[in-house]
Amino acid sequence: MMNTPSQSFSERDTWRNHLRLQICEIDMLLSMYPGHNEIVFYCPDIIDELRLYIDDDYPDDDIRSPNNEEIPRTISFLMHLKIPIKTDGVFTSSARVVIDCSFPHGYPVICHPELSVRCADLSRTSNSSLNADLKDYISSSLPLGELCIGDCLSWLHDNISNYATKSAISGASVKAANPTPNSHTSPQHQQKPSTFSRLWIYSHHLYSQEKRKNIIEWAKDLKLTGFSLPGKPGVVCLEGPDFDVDEHWNRLRRLNWKRITVKHREDFKVTGKKVGKLRAFSDFEEKNFAAHSHGHGGRDYHMDLGMLKDYLKQHDLDDIFQILFDLGS
């Protein structure tokens, strides 16, 4: 949750009015896209939490009560959609799109929503152009005070064909129709990535089952290798094409953390080398090096640093241990 300065009742009413509008838009989107995983919230219980806040229906001693001077977390979610593509005015294929949405507390009255789009059937350059133009459309064409996700989706439907080259979409269609073992259909795999990255992420702690599940599922979805290590502190290693690594990190940092940071990044140019030869890990898995717990039903457990150090050494990553924990040489 986000701590906020002391608020008057009128300020709380203002926030509640903003949130009521946001929930109305979420209800509309859920009715438009009811399919499994078409809309996935970063925090599954966020809508229920917001409804409690709006109705002031918390128990008196609940820390989430408005009387405790706190505003709930922001609404953040992913939309997984297929949008038809036109070629010479005729619908010939569809693009798979992931839309990352976040509603700041001031939306829709004070500010616009935050949106980013990732299309697996577009090149990295086309993805960047699409996002830049969408951002410009939101800031220049959509007035404050009005819900606008529907307008953004309409803009995507009307304009995404302009960013799709025949080669990119047809290539994706061929792969979809004739899948090969371990075939990847994202643009960086179609066109061979130019940069391979390994990201080392350090968090104050990692206990949440939901976060741990997200970390693993996103890594599998993006074809990344590495590992996650729950406990206190928490460590995540992601490796793969830089575009996919950055996508995972962008999703991860949007979750609610006490503290999370990138401790180290390694980038390697892919010049004639196969990506597989640059990987230190063969897959992505959650490791468990718990040493001991301190109450909380065993939840507050610390990792065994010695076991982590040995694990890194097995993968020729000895130097990373010192970097993660700020140890001198």
N, C-alpha and C positions, 0 to 999 in steps of 0.2 A: 504494500500500500504506500501511497505517497503522502508524507506529512505536509500539512499546509498551515499557514498562519491562522490565528484565531479569526473566525468568521461570524459575521452578524447573521441574524435570521434572514434578512433580505438577500444576503450573498448565498446562503444555503438554498433559498428558493430559486435563485438564478441558476445555480448549478443543477438543481433538480429539474428545472424546465429544460435545460440543455439535454440532460440525460433522458428525459421523457421523449424528446424528439428523436434522439439516437436509437432508443429502443423501438420506437415506431418504425424507423427505417430498417432495423434488424428484423423485426417481425415481417415486414414486407419482403425483404430479401429471402428469408426462410420459406415464405410461401411461394416465391418465384423459383427457388432452387432447393427443393426438398430432398434431392437425392443424397445417398450416402456419401459423405466426405465432400460434397459440393461446397459446403461452408464448414470450416473447422476453426474453432476458437482457440487462441493460445491458452487461455484460462477457461476451462469448460464451465466453471460455475459463475462466470462474470455477470451474465444476464440476471441470474437469481440474486446475486449480490447487489446489483444496481437497483433491482425492483425493491429490495428491502430498504435500500438507502432512500429511494424516492418516496416510499410509503412511510418512512421513519418507523419501520416495524421490527427493529432490533430489540432484543431483551435489553433492559436498562444497563446491565453490566457488560454488554457485548462491546468489545474494543472497536468494532466497525461502526458503532452508533455515531451519528452526526454530532452528538453531544461530546464526543471525544475529539472533535476538531479535525476529523480526517475525511478526505474525499476518496471514494473507491478507486480502484485501478481503472485505467482506460480500456476501452473495448478494442481489441486487436484480433484479427482473424484472417484466414486464407480462403480464397475462393478458387476452386478448381473447375474450370469451364472449358468447353469446346466452342470455338467461334468459327462460323463458316467463312471460307476464303473465296473471293471472286477472282476469276481470271478472264479477262476480256468481257466483263459484265456477267459472267456465268459462275454460279457456285460450283467449284470443282473439288474442294477438299475442306478440311477444318484444321484450325490451329489449336493446340492444347495450351491453355493459358493458366498461370497461377497469379492471382492478384492478391497482394499483401496490403491489407487495409488497417488503418488505425484511426480511431476517433479521439482527438484531443478533447479535454473537458469542455473547451470553448466552442466546439462544433455543435450546431451549424451557425451560431450567431456571431461569434468573435473570430473564428478562423475556419479554414477548410479542412477536410479530412486529409490524411496522408496516404497516398497510394503509390505502389510500385508494381510493375507488371513484369513477369518473366514468361517468355514463350519459348518452349523447347523446340519449336519449328522455325525459329528465326535465328539469324546469326547474332553474335554479340553486338556488332555495330548497329544492326537493326533494332535490337532490344534497347540499346541506349537512346537511339533516335526516337523510338516509340515513347519511352518514358519521359524524355525531355519535352516532346510535343504534348503529351497528356498533362504534364505539370503546367505548361503554358496555357493550355485550354482551361484548366481548373482555375488558375489565378486570374485570367483575363476575361473569361466568358461566363463564369458561374458566380452569381451574386451571393454575398453572405446573407444568412438568415433563412436559407432554403436548403432542404435536404438534396444532396446531389449525386449520390452513388448511382442512382438510376441513369442520370445524364451521362456519367462517366462510362457506364457499361454501354450505353447507346453509342457514344463516341467511339469506343473500341470496336463495336460491331461495324460501324460505318467506315472506319479508317484502317483497321489492321491489315487489310489486303494491300494497302499502299506500301507496307513494310515487308511484305512476303515476296521473295523472289521465287520464280518458278522452280529453280534448282533446289532451293531449300525445302519447299513444300513437297515437291515431287519426290525428292530423296527421302523425306520422312515417310511419305506414303508407301514407297517401295519397301522400306525397312519394316513398316507396320504390317504390310501384306506378306512379307517374306522374312520373318524374324530368324536371326541366327543366334546360336548360343552366346549368352553374355553380350548381345548387341545393345548399344546405347543409342538413343535417338535424340539426345540433346545436341545443340549446335556445336558445342566444344568437342563432342565425340565424333560428329559427322565430319568436322573440318580439321580434326587433330589439334589439341590444345598447344599453344606456344609456350605456356608457363605452367609448371607443376608446383603446387604450394603445399607446405606443411605448417599448420597453425597450432600453436600451443596456448590453450586457454586455461586460466586459473580463476577459480571462484572461492569465495570465503567458505562456502560449504555447498554440498550437493546431496540433498536427502530426498526431495520430492519425487515420488514415483512417476508423476505426470511428466516432469522435466526429463527424468531419466529415459522414459519411454519415447519422448519427442526426440531426444538426442540420437537414440538408436534408429528410430524410424526415418528421420530426416537423412541420416548418413546412408542408410540402405537405399532410400529413394534417389539420392544424388550420386550413388555409386562411389561413396568415399570409403577410405580405409582409415584405421587408427583405433582409438579406444577411448572409453570414458571411465573415470574412476570416482565413484561416489564417496561421500564422507566429508571430513573436515581436515584440510581443504578439499575441494573438488578439482579434478584435472580432466581436460578433454583435449585429445589430439585428433586433428582432422587432416587428411592428406588426399590430394587429387587435383584435377584441373582447377586453376585459380578461381574461375567463374563459379564453380560448384562449391568450393570451400567458402568463398565470400557469401554465397547465398545461405549456407548453413549458419554462418556466424551472424548474418543479419537477422535471421529468424531467432537464433538463440538469445541474442542480447535484448530482444524485445520482451522477453519474459521478465517476471518480477524477481530481481536479485538483490541481495544485500550488497554484494560487490562482485563484479566479474570483469576480467580484463584479458587482453591478449598479451601474454608475456613474451612471446617470441614468434617470429614468422620466418620460414625458409622458402625461398623462391628459386626454382631451377628452370632454366631455359630448355625446352624440349627441342633439341637439334639432332634429329636422326635417331634419338633414343626412344624406345617404347616407354610409355608411361609406367607400365608394370615394373620396369627395372629401377624406377626411381622410388617406388614404394618401400617403406620400411616394414609395413604390415600387410598381411595377405587379405584381411577382411576387417570389419569393424565389430568390436565387442565391448561389453562392459566387464571390467576387471574388479576384483574384490580383494583388497589388501587391508582389510579392517584389522586394527591392532587391539583396540579396547574401546569401551563405551563409557559415557559419563551420564547415567540416568536417562530420563526421557524415554523409558521403555526400550533402551538400546538404540535409540535413534541418533543420539549425539555421539557418533563413533569417529575416531581418528584413524587415518590410514597408517599403515606400517611403512615408513619412509624407506627402510632398508629393502623391503620387498619391491617397492617401486624402483629403487635404484638398480636392483638386480635385473628387473624386467627391462628397463631402458638399456642396460648394458648388453643384454641378450640381443637387442636390435641395433647395436652399434650406435647408441644415442647417449653415451655416457655424459657428454657435456651439457645436455639439456637439464639434467637434475640440478646442476648448479644455477642455471638460468632461472628455472622455475621457482627456486627457493632463495634466490639472491645470495648464494654462498660465494665466498671469495675463492680464488684459485688455490 
